Amino acid sequence: MKDIDILVSGYPSVDKIIYVDNSVELHKTSIIKNDDFLKSYIGGCSINISVILSNFGKKALPVVKVGKDFESSGFSDFLKSYNVSLEGIQKVPEVNTSSSLLIEDTEGNHITLFYKGAMDKTYDFKIDEELIKRSSYLAITVGEKEYNKKLVEYAVKNDVPIIFGMKCDFDAFDCDLLREIICNSSLIFMNDCEKKEIEKIFEISDITNLFEITKKLNCIVITQGIEPTDLIYKKNNEIIKNSIDVIRLKNVVDTTGAGDAYMSGFIYGFLNKDTYENCAKIGSVTASFIIEKKGCLENVPNINQIKNRLIEYYGG
């Protein structure tokens, strides 16, 4: 029985966001500009996607390891407030939940410092295969390599389609794991740089050649920041290419989590069997809300807000 819309893997994170007045350099003091730099924001790819999809009425479960601070940090209550099921969460009592320090200068340059915590490979993990069997899809994002390997193994074994959020993180995805995930993916998200890396790994001249390598692949989504998103998909055995404009807002506060929000909106449309073009529009609209406030999940929209902004920017 498929009673779970999607399982989502990837690092959870308790984030702190620091804005500095100049580029961070060795032996040089940078002045912190925001007085709330000690505030914690709940995030991480798996959490961002699960929270947004749950708020849209889908049953989306993060499959992650968390630490002894899961309750005291407010992480647990935060997930519950969005009706996110905790069935896929394993608690590691010896250590804290993974966390990040996100540093941004006045030019928009980023430095990310990441602590793996409970998600580190040092700590054993248990994945309930029954959760995979109950799920319509498995989304793979950046996470601990062996953890993702086991999830992919279970998904392939139980014929559960994979949605892949590609990242050029070779600590999380070595070339062998990348090949395995991509060859078993139905839907792949990537940016232009990641597209070039995939072409190199598979020794192909064009990303469309992936459709010849794997028959499971239905759509490739190539995001390009504020430029239109490229869609490449199969329809009646023909490869279709299209581009969809993204929403450009004037009041951008923080782009952290925008990619996960885009992916969440797109997946929502995908789960509803919408056209890929409409999925891309929903993705863009979802991301437009997230970047209006600081933090990945400080401005999560509801589905009515999505519908209204779809009409405002795309006419429906």
C-alpha positions as CSV (number, residue, x, y, z in Angstrom):
1,M,0.0,0.0,0.0
2,K,1.5,3.4,-1.1
3,D,0.4,5.7,1.7
4,I,3.5,7.9,1.5
5,D,3.9,10.3,-1.4
6,I,7.6,10.7,-1.1
7,L,10.6,9.9,1.2
8,V,13.3,12.5,1.2
9,S,17.0,11.9,2.1
10,G,19.7,14.4,2.8
11,Y,21.4,16.2,5.7
12,P,19.1,17.9,8.2
13,S,20.6,21.1,9.6
14,V,20.3,23.7,12.3
15,D,21.6,26.8,10.6
16,K,23.1,30.1,11.8
17,I,23.3,32.9,9.2
18,I,26.1,35.5,9.5
19,Y,26.4,38.6,7.4
20,V,29.8,40.2,7.3
21,D,30.9,43.6,6.0
22,N,33.7,42.3,3.7
23,S,35.2,39.2,2.3
24,V,36.4,36.8,5.0
25,E,40.2,36.6,4.8
26,L,43.0,34.9,6.9
27,H,44.5,37.1,9.6
28,K,41.8,39.8,9.0
29,T,38.8,40.6,11.2
30,S,35.4,40.7,9.5
31,I,32.6,42.7,11.3
32,I,29.3,40.8,11.7
33,K,26.4,43.0,10.5
34,N,23.3,41.1,11.8
35,D,22.6,41.1,15.6
36,D,20.6,37.9,15.2
37,F,23.6,35.9,14.1
38,L,23.1,33.4,17.0
39,K,19.5,32.6,16.0
40,S,19.0,29.0,14.8
41,Y,17.1,28.3,11.6
42,I,15.8,24.8,10.9
43,G,16.8,23.5,7.5
44,G,18.7,21.0,5.4
45,C,17.6,19.8,1.9
46,S,15.6,16.8,3.2
47,I,13.8,19.0,5.8
48,N,13.2,21.9,3.5
49,I,11.5,19.7,0.9
50,S,9.5,17.6,3.4
51,V,8.2,20.7,5.2
52,I,7.1,22.5,2.1
53,L,5.4,19.4,0.6
54,S,3.7,18.6,3.9
55,N,2.4,22.1,4.0
56,F,1.0,21.6,0.5
57,G,-0.9,18.5,1.8
58,K,1.4,15.8,0.6
59,K,2.8,13.0,2.9
60,A,6.5,13.7,2.7
61,L,8.9,12.0,5.2
62,P,12.5,12.9,5.8
63,V,14.7,9.9,6.3
64,V,17.6,11.2,8.4
65,K,19.6,10.7,11.6
66,V,19.2,13.4,14.2
67,G,21.1,14.0,17.5
68,K,20.4,14.2,21.2
69,D,19.3,17.9,20.7
70,F,16.4,17.0,18.4
71,E,13.8,18.1,21.0
72,S,15.8,20.7,22.9
73,S,16.7,22.6,19.7
74,G,13.1,22.9,18.7
75,F,13.7,20.7,15.6
76,S,11.0,18.2,16.6
77,D,8.3,20.7,17.4
78,F,9.1,22.6,14.2
79,L,8.5,19.5,12.1
80,K,5.3,18.7,14.0
81,S,4.0,22.2,13.4
82,Y,4.0,21.4,9.7
83,N,2.5,17.9,10.1
84,V,5.8,16.3,9.0
85,S,5.8,12.6,10.0
86,L,8.7,11.5,12.2
87,E,8.5,7.9,11.1
88,G,11.7,8.1,9.0
89,I,13.8,9.8,11.7
90,Q,16.5,7.9,13.7
91,K,17.9,9.4,16.9
92,V,21.6,9.1,17.7
93,P,22.0,9.9,21.5
94,E,25.8,10.4,21.5
95,V,26.0,13.6,19.4
96,N,24.1,16.6,18.2
97,T,22.1,17.1,15.0
98,S,24.1,18.3,12.0
99,S,24.4,22.0,11.7
100,S,25.8,24.8,9.5
101,L,27.3,28.3,9.7
102,L,26.4,30.3,6.6
103,I,28.6,33.3,6.1
104,E,27.7,35.9,3.4
105,D,29.6,39.1,2.5
106,T,28.2,42.3,0.9
107,E,28.9,40.9,-2.6
108,G,26.7,37.9,-2.0
109,N,29.7,35.5,-1.7
110,H,29.1,32.5,0.6
111,I,31.1,30.4,2.9
112,T,29.4,27.4,4.4
113,L,30.8,25.6,7.4
114,F,29.1,22.2,8.0
115,Y,29.1,19.9,11.0
116,K,27.9,16.4,10.1
117,G,26.9,15.4,13.7
118,A,24.5,12.5,13.8
119,M,24.7,12.0,10.0
120,D,28.4,11.2,10.1
121,K,29.2,7.7,8.9
122,T,30.8,7.0,12.3
123,Y,27.3,6.4,13.7
124,D,25.3,3.3,12.7
125,F,22.1,3.8,10.8
126,K,18.9,1.9,10.5
127,I,16.6,2.3,7.5
128,D,13.1,0.7,7.6
129,E,12.7,-0.9,4.2
130,E,8.9,-0.9,4.8
131,L,9.0,2.9,4.5
132,I,10.4,2.5,1.0
133,K,7.8,-0.1,0.0
134,R,5.0,2.3,1.2
135,S,6.4,5.3,-0.8
136,S,5.5,6.4,-4.3
137,Y,8.9,8.1,-4.8
138,L,12.2,8.5,-3.1
139,A,14.0,11.9,-3.4
140,I,17.8,11.8,-3.0
141,T,19.6,15.0,-2.0
142,V,23.1,15.7,-0.5
143,G,23.6,13.3,2.4
144,E,26.0,10.7,3.9
145,K,27.1,8.5,1.1
146,E,26.6,5.0,2.7
147,Y,23.1,6.1,3.9
148,N,22.1,7.2,0.4
149,K,23.6,4.0,-1.1
150,K,21.3,1.9,1.1
151,L,18.3,4.0,0.3
152,V,19.0,3.6,-3.5
153,E,19.5,-0.1,-3.0
154,Y,16.1,-0.5,-1.3
155,A,14.4,1.8,-3.9
156,V,15.7,-0.2,-6.9
157,K,14.9,-3.5,-5.1
158,N,11.3,-2.4,-4.5
159,D,10.8,-0.6,-7.9
160,V,10.4,2.8,-6.2
161,P,11.2,5.7,-8.7
162,I,13.9,8.1,-7.7
163,I,13.9,11.9,-7.9
164,F,17.5,13.2,-7.7
165,G,18.6,16.7,-6.6
166,M,22.0,16.7,-8.2
167,K,24.8,18.5,-6.3
168,C,28.5,18.5,-7.2
169,D,29.4,17.2,-3.7
170,F,31.8,14.3,-4.3
171,D,32.0,13.6,-0.6
172,A,28.3,12.7,-0.8
173,F,28.3,11.3,-4.3
174,D,31.3,9.5,-5.8
175,C,31.2,8.7,-9.5
176,D,29.9,5.2,-9.0
177,L,27.0,6.3,-6.8
178,L,26.2,9.2,-9.1
179,R,25.9,6.7,-12.0
180,E,23.7,4.4,-10.0
181,I,21.4,7.1,-8.9
182,I,21.1,8.7,-12.3
183,C,20.5,5.4,-14.1
184,N,17.6,4.8,-11.7
185,S,16.1,8.3,-11.6
186,S,12.8,9.3,-13.1
187,L,13.4,13.1,-12.5
188,I,16.7,14.9,-12.2
189,F,17.3,18.5,-11.0
190,M,20.7,20.1,-11.8
191,N,22.3,23.4,-12.7
192,D,24.4,24.1,-15.7
193,C,27.7,23.3,-13.9
194,E,26.3,20.0,-12.7
195,K,25.1,19.2,-16.2
196,K,28.7,19.5,-17.4
197,E,29.9,17.2,-14.7
198,I,27.3,14.6,-15.6
199,E,28.3,14.8,-19.2
200,K,31.9,14.2,-18.2
201,I,31.2,11.3,-15.9
202,F,29.0,9.5,-18.5
203,E,31.3,10.5,-21.4
204,I,28.4,12.0,-23.4
205,S,28.5,15.0,-25.6
206,D,25.0,16.2,-24.6
207,I,22.8,15.8,-21.5
208,T,20.0,14.5,-23.7
209,N,22.0,11.3,-24.3
210,L,21.0,10.2,-20.8
211,F,17.6,9.3,-22.2
212,E,19.4,6.6,-24.3
213,I,21.4,5.4,-21.3
214,T,18.5,4.9,-18.9
215,K,14.9,4.1,-19.9
216,K,13.7,5.2,-16.4
217,L,14.4,8.9,-17.0
218,N,11.4,11.0,-17.8
219,C,12.6,14.6,-17.3
220,I,15.7,16.7,-16.7
221,V,15.3,20.1,-15.0
222,I,18.3,22.5,-15.4
223,T,18.0,25.6,-13.2
224,Q,20.0,28.7,-14.0
225,G,19.5,31.1,-11.2
226,I,17.4,34.1,-12.4
227,E,17.6,32.9,-16.0
228,P,14.8,30.6,-17.4
229,T,14.8,27.0,-16.3
230,D,15.5,24.5,-19.1
231,L,13.2,21.4,-19.3
232,I,14.1,18.3,-21.3
233,Y,11.6,15.5,-21.3
234,K,10.2,12.5,-23.2
235,K,6.8,12.7,-24.8
236,N,5.6,9.9,-27.1
237,N,9.2,8.7,-27.6
238,E,10.3,12.2,-28.6
239,I,12.7,14.5,-26.7
240,I,11.0,17.8,-26.0
241,K,13.0,20.9,-24.9
242,N,11.4,24.0,-23.3
243,S,12.3,26.9,-21.1
244,I,10.2,28.5,-18.4
245,D,10.9,32.0,-17.0
246,V,11.5,32.3,-13.2
247,I,9.9,35.0,-11.1
248,R,12.3,37.9,-10.5
249,L,11.5,39.8,-7.2
250,K,12.8,43.1,-6.2
251,N,12.6,42.4,-2.5
252,V,15.0,39.5,-2.3
253,V,16.2,39.0,1.3
254,D,18.0,35.6,1.4
255,T,18.4,33.0,-1.4
256,T,19.3,30.2,1.0
257,G,16.9,27.3,0.4
258,A,15.6,28.7,-2.9
259,G,16.8,25.6,-4.8
260,D,15.1,23.2,-2.4
261,A,11.9,25.3,-2.6
262,Y,11.9,25.2,-6.4
263,M,12.4,21.4,-6.3
264,S,9.5,21.1,-3.7
265,G,7.1,23.1,-5.9
266,F,8.1,21.2,-9.0
267,I,7.6,17.8,-7.2
268,Y,4.2,18.9,-5.9
269,G,3.1,19.5,-9.5
270,F,4.8,16.2,-10.6
271,L,3.0,14.2,-7.9
272,N,-0.3,15.8,-9.2
273,K,0.6,14.6,-12.7
274,D,0.7,18.2,-14.0
275,T,2.7,19.2,-17.1
276,Y,6.4,19.7,-16.7
277,E,5.9,23.4,-17.7
278,N,3.3,23.9,-15.0
279,C,5.6,22.1,-12.5
280,A,8.4,24.5,-13.3
281,K,6.0,27.5,-12.7
282,I,4.9,26.1,-9.3
283,G,8.6,25.6,-8.5
284,S,9.4,29.2,-9.3
285,V,6.5,30.5,-7.3
286,T,7.4,28.4,-4.3
287,A,11.0,29.7,-4.3
288,S,9.8,33.3,-4.7
289,F,8.2,33.1,-1.2
290,I,11.2,31.5,0.5
291,I,13.6,34.3,-0.7
292,E,11.4,37.0,0.8
293,K,12.7,36.2,4.3
294,K,15.9,35.1,5.9
295,G,16.1,31.3,6.5
296,C,15.1,28.3,4.4
297,L,11.7,27.9,6.0
298,E,10.7,31.2,7.5
299,N,8.2,32.0,4.8
300,V,6.7,28.7,3.8
301,P,3.6,29.4,1.6
302,N,0.3,27.5,1.7
303,I,-1.2,26.1,-1.5
304,N,-3.7,29.0,-1.8
305,Q,-0.8,31.5,-1.8
306,I,0.8,29.5,-4.5
307,K,-2.3,29.5,-6.6
308,N,-2.7,33.3,-6.2
309,R,0.9,34.0,-7.2
310,L,0.7,31.6,-10.1
311,I,-2.2,33.8,-11.5
312,E,-0.3,37.0,-10.7
313,Y,2.9,36.1,-12.5
314,Y,1.9,33.4,-15.0
315,G,-1.8,34.1,-15.6
316,G,-2.9,30.8,-14.1
